[in-house]
Amino acid sequence: FKLVLLGVIVNFTSVGATRDMLLSHVAEAEEFISTPYTAVIAQLQIHTVLPVDVCEQLTLSQKAHALRHADQYVSKGDVFDVHLRATVKSGGVFLKLSNGRGWVSEKTPLGEKLAAEATLNEDSKVYRVLAESLRIRKSASRTDVALSTRLTKFDGSGTRALELVYADCFEASGSVMVRGDTYIRLKDGRGYVLATDGSDPLVLSVEPQMGTWMYKVTYEGGIGLRHVASSGSTHRVAPSDADRTHPANIAQGTAVECDMRLLKRINGQLVAFARVSNGGGWLFSHNGEQSLLELIAWDYAGPANETAALEVELAADAHVAPASVEESEARATEPEQQQAE
């Protein structure tokens, strides 16, 4: 029935329907996963919130919109990471993108598949960046907004796009080829990087030192972990405790065990990047002339002298290094005046 109140006609049937639609936003079932997926239809829309239902038949105007706003859609063949699967009342299934961009449809209530699990090639190597800068893409796709050559260093939401710079090193957790391009998936889960630009390599696999190193934090302000072997502040590991003043700080005087190491010479200073044994991230020994760590013990079969060990590393990839290594590695350093690490 209807109720007239202050000239407004309220249809209780419609209210009930609206209520059901709102309730449909609450997933009937949820499953946490860590899986790369790929779109199997031409354009798969990204929804900012969990939708009521699945409807992926795009109109002509929506298709035109998809061409102009590629960051709001996933194209067929693109590979993207997912961390949550949700089933709504209608029976439709949605996937939540790991990078926080929103939801995409996996399956319609009738069982039609719109996205499927992607198969990645095994790749657990460590890579060094050869390009002056290399953006971290939100998906394995050239249409990904974070790496579009048409855009600045800011993505579609106005957030500064993450990037690696020359001599930064990272661990891989697989690779995939999409429309002729090879993408490497970062082990830290933050996205993908393009491996080549035409015939020019953008990254090079390197052999890290494997062993055991015990470092003591000597910097008064403590030191923050990084996702990758880089001194850049944008690669800080997020704080595990909201009450901490500085992200992921390890206090001065703390001894830290590391199981992998890479050496670089930056502005004439030998810098050791070491991976913490518990997988928490990477530390680095110097920021400019400021010493952050002290090596107090080690069990390593290679050269005991760090300078000699570095020369072995540099000789291995000298054929691809830029003409001026000192100048390029100086660009790779991002000083943090307010806090040495």
Sequence and secondary structure as in RCSB ss.txt:
>XXXX:A:sequence
FKLVLLGVIVNFTSVGATRDMLLSHVAEAEEFISTPYTAVIAQLQIHTVLPVDVCEQLTLSQKAHALRHADQYVS
KGDVFDVHLRATVKSGGVFLKLSNGRGWVSEKTPLGEKLAAEATLNEDSKVYRVLAESLRIRKSASRTDVALSTR
LTKFDGSGTRALELVYADCFEASGSVMVRGDTYIRLKDGRGYVLATDGSDPLVLSVEPQMGTWMYKVTYEGGIGL
RHVASSGSTHRVAPSDADRTHPANIAQGTAVECDMRLLKRINGQLVAFARVSNGGGWLFSHNGEQSLLELIAWDY
AGPANETAALEVELAADAHVAPASVEESEARATEPEQQQAE
>XXXX:A:secstr
 EEEETTEEEEHHHHHHHHHHHHTTS SEEEEEEEEEEE SSEEE BSS  SS      HHHHHHHHH GGGEEE
BT EEEEEEEEE TTS EEEEETTSS EEEEE TT  BSEEE   B    EEEE SSEEE BSSBSTT GGG TT
S SB TTS B  EEETT EEEEEEEEEETTEEEEEETTSS EEE EETTEESEEEE  EEEEEEEEE  TT EE 
BSSB   GGGB   SSTT SSTTEE TT EEEEEEEEEEEETTEEEEEEEETTSS EEESEETTEE EEEEEEE 
SS SSHHHHHHHHHHHTGGGS S HHHHHHHH    TTS  
